[in-house]
Amino acid sequence: MTAASSHARLGGWLAVAALVIVADQATKIAVDRLFSYGERLPLLPMLDLTLLYNRGAAFSFLAGADGWQRWFFTVLALAVSGFIVWMLARHGSQRLFSWALALILGGALGNVIDRFIHGHVIDFVLVYYGDWFFPAFNLADSAITVGAALLILDEIRKKPRRPA
């Protein structure tokens, strides 16, 4: 593999991450402009669009902290993003692995943009059943989740099969 093909491959994976970021930010901007905080629009019997802000991490972890978590999660996501770019540069020929990393990268940076600009992450998808509510999430969170699932699938596929 030449350096040029390695750079081209990395560029493709970074383009996937960029598409995730653009789609994530576009949906967040639209919901932030069209909804009042806490307003809900039912889409399906167990799915609403809503506008909520998350100052913490996944599932609102540390949302009630004094504000330091904004910068902690921003720095952490940027450090992880740097590691992911390095991994993509080294392993860009591994398609499933690289798809996973590109989705995680796009999702992480989509949420970093929110933390940097707003001081919180904009969430807008609400899944519920009766009085039970799954924590609200966004497209970036979905990309991270799908990326994590693809990483697990990639690892399962790599494991050698043992004879029965």
BASEKE-760344 format. One record per residue (C-alpha): residue in three letters; x, y, z. Coordinates in Angstrom, 2 decimals. Example, Ala and Ser with C-alpha at 12.3 -4.5 7.8 and 13.67 -1.06 7.14 Angstrom:
BASEKE-760344
<atom 'ALA'; <12.30; -4.50; 7.80>> <atom 'SER'; <13.67; -1.06; 7.14>> 
This chain:
BASEKE-760344
<atom 'MET'; <0.00; 0.00; 0.00>> <atom 'THR'; <1.38; 3.39; -0.97>> <atom 'ALA'; <1.30; 6.49; 1.19>> <atom 'ALA'; <-1.06; 8.11; -1.33>> <atom 'SER'; <-3.58; 5.25; -1.13>> <atom 'SER'; <-3.32; 5.27; 2.67>> <atom 'HIS'; <-4.07; 9.02; 2.73>> <atom 'ALA'; <-6.94; 8.57; 0.29>> <atom 'ARG'; <-8.40; 5.81; 2.44>> <atom 'LEU'; <-8.08; 7.95; 5.57>> <atom 'GLY'; <-9.73; 10.83; 3.72>> <atom 'GLY'; <-12.69; 8.60; 2.88>> <atom 'TRP'; <-13.18; 7.59; 6.50>> <atom 'LEU'; <-12.87; 11.21; 7.64>> <atom 'ALA'; <-15.53; 12.10; 5.05>> <atom 'VAL'; <-17.87; 9.54; 6.65>> <atom 'ALA'; <-17.23; 11.15; 10.04>> <atom 'ALA'; <-17.84; 14.60; 8.53>> <atom 'LEU'; <-21.18; 13.46; 7.09>> <atom 'VAL'; <-22.23; 12.24; 10.54>> <atom 'ILE'; <-21.25; 15.62; 12.02>> <atom 'VAL'; <-23.16; 17.59; 9.37>> <atom 'ALA'; <-26.30; 15.45; 9.72>> <atom 'ASP'; <-26.07; 15.59; 13.53>> <atom 'GLN'; <-25.65; 19.35; 13.65>> <atom 'ALA'; <-28.38; 19.96; 11.06>> <atom 'THR'; <-30.92; 17.92; 13.04>> <atom 'LYS'; <-29.94; 19.57; 16.32>> <atom 'ILE'; <-30.19; 23.07; 14.83>> <atom 'ALA'; <-33.60; 22.28; 13.33>> <atom 'VAL'; <-35.03; 20.90; 16.57>> <atom 'ASP'; <-33.48; 23.74; 18.63>> <atom 'ARG'; <-35.12; 26.32; 16.36>> <atom 'LEU'; <-38.50; 24.60; 15.96>> <atom 'PHE'; <-39.14; 23.43; 19.54>> <atom 'SER'; <-39.36; 25.09; 22.91>> <atom 'TYR'; <-37.39; 23.38; 25.66>> <atom 'GLY'; <-39.28; 20.27; 26.79>> <atom 'GLU'; <-41.87; 20.49; 24.00>> <atom 'ARG'; <-42.80; 17.07; 22.61>> <atom 'LEU'; <-44.12; 15.94; 19.24>> <atom 'PRO'; <-45.39; 12.33; 19.18>> <atom 'LEU'; <-44.23; 10.46; 16.07>> <atom 'LEU'; <-45.11; 6.88; 17.02>> <atom 'PRO'; <-46.84; 5.37; 20.07>> <atom 'MET'; <-43.47; 5.06; 21.87>> <atom 'LEU'; <-41.37; 7.71; 20.09>> <atom 'ASP'; <-41.43; 11.50; 20.41>> <atom 'LEU'; <-39.32; 14.36; 19.16>> <atom 'THR'; <-38.49; 16.73; 21.98>> <atom 'LEU'; <-35.91; 19.35; 22.88>> <atom 'LEU'; <-33.76; 18.57; 25.90>> <atom 'TYR'; <-30.29; 19.62; 26.99>> <atom 'ASN'; <-27.74; 17.28; 28.53>> <atom 'ARG'; <-24.88; 18.87; 30.47>> <atom 'GLY'; <-23.43; 15.45; 31.35>> <atom 'ALA'; <-22.33; 12.42; 29.38>> <atom 'ALA'; <-24.25; 9.34; 28.30>> <atom 'PHE'; <-27.53; 8.93; 30.16>> <atom 'SER'; <-26.96; 12.36; 31.76>> <atom 'PHE'; <-24.04; 11.05; 33.82>> <atom 'LEU'; <-22.64; 13.99; 35.86>> <atom 'ALA'; <-25.29; 16.35; 34.46>> <atom 'GLY'; <-25.71; 17.90; 37.90>> <atom 'ALA'; <-22.02; 18.72; 38.39>> <atom 'ASP'; <-20.82; 22.32; 38.68>> <atom 'GLY'; <-19.77; 22.81; 35.05>> <atom 'TRP'; <-16.32; 21.24; 35.03>> <atom 'GLN'; <-17.78; 18.24; 33.20>> <atom 'ARG'; <-18.28; 20.33; 30.04>> <atom 'TRP'; <-14.54; 20.76; 29.60>> <atom 'PHE'; <-13.65; 17.30; 30.88>> <atom 'PHE'; <-15.90; 15.57; 28.33>> <atom 'THR'; <-14.72; 17.96; 25.59>> <atom 'VAL'; <-11.04; 17.21; 26.23>> <atom 'LEU'; <-11.74; 13.49; 26.60>> <atom 'ALA'; <-13.66; 13.36; 23.29>> <atom 'LEU'; <-10.91; 15.29; 21.50>> <atom 'ALA'; <-8.23; 12.94; 22.85>> <atom 'VAL'; <-10.25; 9.88; 21.82>> <atom 'SER'; <-10.88; 11.48; 18.41>> <atom 'GLY'; <-7.14; 11.91; 17.89>> <atom 'PHE'; <-6.61; 8.25; 18.75>> <atom 'ILE'; <-9.39; 7.21; 16.35>> <atom 'VAL'; <-7.82; 9.22; 13.49>> <atom 'TRP'; <-4.50; 7.50; 14.20>> <atom 'MET'; <-6.25; 4.10; 14.16>> <atom 'LEU'; <-7.99; 4.93; 10.89>> <atom 'ALA'; <-4.66; 5.93; 9.36>> <atom 'ARG'; <-3.14; 2.59; 10.39>> <atom 'HIS'; <-6.10; 0.28; 9.77>> <atom 'GLY'; <-8.15; 2.04; 7.10>> <atom 'SER'; <-8.15; -1.05; 4.89>> <atom 'GLN'; <-10.23; -2.95; 7.48>> <atom 'ARG'; <-13.66; -1.90; 6.29>> <atom 'LEU'; <-15.95; -2.91; 9.16>> <atom 'PHE'; <-13.49; -1.71; 11.80>> <atom 'SER'; <-13.04; 1.59; 9.99>> <atom 'TRP'; <-16.78; 2.11; 9.54>> <atom 'ALA'; <-17.15; 1.64; 13.29>> <atom 'LEU'; <-14.39; 4.12; 14.08>> <atom 'ALA'; <-15.65; 6.70; 11.57>> <atom 'LEU'; <-19.16; 6.59; 13.07>> <atom 'ILE'; <-17.80; 6.92; 16.61>> <atom 'LEU'; <-15.53; 9.78; 15.52>> <atom 'GLY'; <-18.37; 11.68; 13.86>> <atom 'GLY'; <-20.65; 11.18; 16.84>> <atom 'ALA'; <-18.03; 12.20; 19.37>> <atom 'LEU'; <-17.15; 15.37; 17.48>> <atom 'GLY'; <-20.83; 16.20; 16.88>> <atom 'ASN'; <-21.38; 16.24; 20.63>> <atom 'VAL'; <-18.10; 18.15; 21.22>> <atom 'ILE'; <-19.38; 20.91; 18.96>> <atom 'ASP'; <-22.50; 21.20; 21.14>> <atom 'ARG'; <-20.49; 21.28; 24.37>> <atom 'PHE'; <-18.16; 23.93; 22.98>> <atom 'ILE'; <-20.88; 26.19; 21.52>> <atom 'HIS'; <-23.78; 25.67; 23.94>> <atom 'GLY'; <-22.25; 24.22; 27.09>> <atom 'HIS'; <-24.56; 21.21; 26.73>> <atom 'VAL'; <-25.55; 18.57; 24.19>> <atom 'ILE'; <-28.86; 18.94; 22.37>> <atom 'ASP'; <-30.94; 15.76; 22.57>> <atom 'PHE'; <-34.23; 15.29; 20.76>> <atom 'VAL'; <-35.22; 11.62; 20.36>> <atom 'LEU'; <-37.31; 10.26; 23.21>> <atom 'VAL'; <-38.26; 6.57; 23.44>> <atom 'TYR'; <-40.69; 5.52; 26.16>> <atom 'TYR'; <-43.26; 2.97; 27.21>> <atom 'GLY'; <-45.93; 4.02; 29.68>> <atom 'ASP'; <-44.10; 5.73; 32.55>> <atom 'TRP'; <-40.69; 4.34; 31.53>> <atom 'PHE'; <-38.39; 6.67; 29.55>> <atom 'PHE'; <-35.09; 5.86; 27.88>> <atom 'PRO'; <-32.74; 8.86; 28.20>> <atom 'ALA'; <-33.19; 11.27; 25.29>> <atom 'PHE'; <-30.52; 11.06; 22.59>> <atom 'ASN'; <-29.49; 12.49; 19.24>> <atom 'LEU'; <-27.99; 11.41; 15.92>> <atom 'ALA'; <-24.42; 11.64; 17.28>> <atom 'ASP'; <-25.33; 9.27; 20.12>> <atom 'SER'; <-26.89; 6.90; 17.58>> <atom 'ALA'; <-23.73; 6.96; 15.44>> <atom 'ILE'; <-21.60; 6.19; 18.50>> <atom 'THR'; <-23.90; 3.30; 19.46>> <atom 'VAL'; <-23.94; 1.82; 15.95>> <atom 'GLY'; <-20.15; 2.25; 15.78>> <atom 'ALA'; <-19.71; 0.42; 19.08>> <atom 'ALA'; <-21.95; -2.40; 17.86>> <atom 'LEU'; <-19.90; -2.65; 14.65>> <atom 'LEU'; <-16.70; -2.86; 16.73>> <atom 'ILE'; <-18.16; -5.80; 18.63>> <atom 'LEU'; <-19.28; -7.45; 15.39>> <atom 'ASP'; <-15.84; -6.91; 13.88>> <atom 'GLU'; <-14.19; -8.53; 16.88>> <atom 'ILE'; <-16.57; -11.50; 16.79>> <atom 'ARG'; <-15.85; -11.99; 13.09>> <atom 'LYS'; <-12.09; -11.94; 13.71>> <atom 'LYS'; <-12.12; -14.64; 16.38>> <atom 'PRO'; <-10.95; -17.97; 15.01>> <atom 'ARG'; <-13.57; -20.72; 15.03>> <atom 'ARG'; <-12.80; -23.69; 17.24>> <atom 'PRO'; <-13.67; -27.13; 15.94>> <atom 'ALA'; <-16.80; -28.55; 17.58>> 
